[in-house]
Amino acid sequence: METRMAADERAGELLSLATAQAGPSARSWLSKAWFNAGAPFAKGLFLGFYAGAARRFPGSVADLPAEVQAQLAGLHVPAPQVWSLADLARAGLLLKALGASAEPDHVPLATEIFRRGDTAERVALLRSLSLLPGPERFAELAIEACRSHVVDVFAAIACDNPYPVEHFPELNFNQLVIKVLFVELSLARVSGWRSRANPELRRIAGDYEAERRAANRPVPADIALIKATEEPS
């Protein structure tokens, strides 16, 4: 598991990059966070800062200079171009919170964010899962997120995110891929899906194609890509 020091350093860099782009008001607001005051971690205070980040960090990473995006890639932020500044700030805050709290509280804290937060808060959480220490611990939460009927929430875990390919069991990964087809997202945005292609996925894709044809509905072109895959050597 990533050390607390390493997680804290990554948190600091993410928050620094986000505040550098958002300006003095964001920096002043963030200076009131528990970790700057040196106070013990307080979950309620953290959740308030996590929720309030959207108002202080407007804008998208895609609009930032290429060198900033390269810095984020160097911090292993997956597909930084799809992140908002608020996503970065929330990832940094969450890393700080995990570093300041006991390990048994980490998954419950992330779960509370997901179940109580709004769509943007959930999206930020899901995008940041691969950055968290011991990311495999959050697999059940990520799988739960795949059941969301909110496309933006589902896309945050399914698309431009290495977490599923690295941590999902085969059954859940297959279900994610088929849902990507169902909600008309691009299979190309599912990170590393070819490396996880398997006979059962090809079978399910074929069944889905047959259902669509029987109902005289358009067949997603990406089904052909799945059916054409071969088992990894």
C-alpha positions in Angstrom: 0.0 0.0 0.0 1.2 3.5 -0.8 2.7 5.1 2.3 0.9 8.0 4.1 3.8 10.2 3.2 3.6 9.4 -0.5 -0.2 9.9 -0.5 0.2 13.2 1.4 2.8 14.5 -1.1 0.6 13.6 -4.0 -2.3 15.4 -2.3 -0.2 18.5 -1.8 0.8 18.6 -5.4 -2.7 18.1 -6.7 -4.0 20.9 -4.4 -1.1 23.2 -5.4 -1.8 22.7 -9.1 -5.5 23.3 -8.6 -5.1 26.4 -6.5 -2.5 27.8 -8.8 -5.1 27.8 -11.6 -8.1 28.8 -9.5 -6.5 31.9 -7.9 -6.2 33.6 -4.5 -9.8 33.1 -3.3 -9.4 29.3 -3.6 -6.1 29.5 -1.8 -7.6 31.5 1.0 -10.5 29.1 1.4 -8.2 26.1 1.4 -6.0 27.7 4.1 -8.9 27.1 6.5 -8.8 23.3 5.9 -8.1 21.1 8.9 -4.7 20.0 7.7 -3.4 23.6 7.5 -4.8 24.3 11.0 -2.9 21.3 12.3 -6.2 20.1 14.0 -7.2 16.5 14.2 -9.1 15.1 11.3 -12.8 16.0 11.5 -15.1 14.2 9.1 -17.8 16.8 9.0 -15.3 19.6 8.2 -13.7 17.5 5.5 -17.1 16.7 3.9 -17.9 20.4 3.9 -14.7 21.2 2.1 -15.2 18.4 -0.4 -18.7 19.6 -1.2 -17.6 23.3 -1.4 -14.8 22.7 -3.9 -17.0 23.2 -6.9 -17.6 26.9 -6.1 -13.9 27.6 -5.5 -12.4 25.7 -8.4 -14.3 26.5 -11.6 -13.0 25.4 -14.9 -11.7 22.3 -16.7 -8.2 20.8 -16.9 -8.7 20.6 -20.7 -8.4 24.4 -20.8 -5.1 24.5 -19.0 -1.7 24.8 -20.6 -0.2 21.5 -21.9 2.6 21.7 -19.4 0.1 21.6 -16.5 -1.6 18.6 -18.1 1.8 16.9 -18.4 2.4 17.5 -14.7 -0.9 15.9 -13.9 -0.1 12.9 -16.0 3.2 12.7 -14.2 1.2 12.4 -10.9 -0.6 9.5 -12.5 -3.9 11.4 -12.9 -5.7 9.2 -15.4 -6.9 11.1 -18.6 -6.5 14.5 -16.9 -8.1 16.2 -19.8 -11.6 15.0 -18.7 -11.1 16.3 -15.1 -12.3 19.5 -13.7 -10.3 21.7 -11.4 -12.8 20.8 -8.7 -12.1 17.1 -9.4 -8.4 17.8 -8.7 -9.1 19.7 -5.5 -11.4 16.9 -4.3 -8.9 14.2 -5.1 -6.3 16.1 -3.1 -8.7 16.7 -0.2 -9.6 13.0 -0.1 -6.0 11.9 -0.1 -5.4 14.3 2.8 -8.4 12.9 4.6 -7.2 9.3 4.1 -3.8 10.2 5.4 -5.2 11.7 8.5 -7.7 9.0 9.4 -7.4 5.3 10.4 -7.2 2.8 7.6 -10.4 1.0 8.6 -12.2 4.3 8.1 -11.0 4.8 4.5 -13.6 2.7 2.6 -16.5 3.9 4.8 -15.5 7.5 4.2 -15.4 7.0 0.4 -18.7 5.2 0.5 -20.3 8.0 2.4 -19.1 10.5 -0.2 -20.6 8.4 -2.9 -23.9 7.8 -1.3 -24.5 11.3 0.1 -22.8 13.4 -2.5 -24.2 15.0 -5.6 -23.3 13.9 -9.1 -20.2 16.0 -9.4 -18.9 14.8 -6.0 -19.5 11.2 -7.1 -17.7 11.8 -10.4 -14.7 13.2 -8.6 -14.5 10.3 -6.2 -14.7 7.7 -9.0 -12.1 9.4 -11.1 -9.7 9.5 -8.2 -10.0 5.9 -7.1 -6.8 4.7 -8.8 -4.9 7.5 -7.0 -5.9 6.3 -3.5 -3.6 4.2 -1.3 -4.6 0.5 -1.5 -7.0 1.2 -4.5 -8.2 -2.5 -4.6 -10.0 -1.8 -1.3 -12.6 0.3 -3.1 -13.6 -2.3 -5.7 -17.0 -3.0 -4.2 -17.8 0.8 -4.2 -16.7 1.1 -7.8 -18.8 -1.9 -8.8 -21.8 -0.3 -7.0 -21.2 2.9 -9.1 -21.7 0.9 -12.2 -25.3 0.3 -11.3 -26.0 4.1 -11.4 -28.7 5.3 -13.8 -26.9 8.6 -14.1 -24.7 8.4 -17.2 -22.1 10.9 -15.9 -21.6 8.8 -12.8 -21.3 5.6 -14.7 -19.0 7.2 -17.3 -16.7 8.4 -14.5 -15.8 4.8 -13.5 -16.3 3.2 -16.9 -14.5 5.7 -19.2 -11.0 7.2 -19.2 -10.4 5.4 -16.0 -7.9 2.5 -15.4 -9.6 1.3 -12.2 -12.0 -1.3 -13.7 -9.4 -3.0 -15.9 -7.0 -3.2 -13.0 -9.4 -4.2 -10.2 -12.7 -5.6 -11.5 -13.4 -9.3 -11.4 -14.2 -10.7 -14.9 -18.0 -10.8 -14.3 -18.2 -7.2 -13.3 -15.8 -6.0 -16.0 -17.9 -7.8 -18.6 -21.1 -6.1 -17.3 -19.4 -2.7 -17.4 -18.4 -3.2 -21.1 -21.9 -4.3 -22.1 -23.5 -1.3 -20.2 -21.1 1.0 -22.1 -22.6 -0.3 -25.3 -26.2 0.0 -23.9 -25.8 3.7 -22.9 -24.1 4.5 -26.2 -20.7 5.4 -24.8 -17.6 4.7 -26.9 -15.8 1.4 -26.2 -12.5 3.2 -27.0 -12.9 5.2 -23.8 -12.8 2.0 -21.7 -9.2 1.8 -20.6 -7.4 -1.4 -21.5 -10.6 -3.3 -22.4 -8.8 -5.5 -25.0 -6.5 -6.9 -22.3 -9.5 -8.1 -20.5 -11.4 -9.5 -23.4 -12.6 -13.1 -22.7 -14.9 -15.8 -24.2 -17.8 -14.9 -21.9 -17.6 -11.2 -23.0 -17.7 -12.2 -26.6 -20.7 -14.5 -25.9 -22.6 -11.7 -24.1 -21.9 -9.2 -26.9 -23.1 -11.7 -29.5 -26.3 -12.3 -27.5 -26.8 -8.5 -27.2 -26.4 -8.1 -30.9 -28.9 -10.8 -31.6 -31.4 -9.1 -29.2 -31.0 -5.8 -31.0 -31.4 -7.4 -34.4 -34.5 -9.3 -33.3 -36.0 -6.0 -32.1 -35.1 -4.2 -35.3 -32.9 -1.9 -33.4 -29.5 -0.5 -34.4 -26.5 -2.6 -33.4 -23.6 -0.7 -31.8 -20.6 -0.8 -34.1 -18.3 -1.6 -31.1 -19.9 -5.0 -30.8 -17.9 -6.1 -33.8 -14.7 -5.0 -32.0 -15.5 -7.3 -29.1 -16.4 -10.2 -31.2 -13.2 -9.9 -33.2 -10.9 -10.1 -30.1 -8.9 -13.1 -29.4 -7.9 -14.5 -26.0 -4.7 -13.0 -24.7 -1.7 -15.2 -25.4 
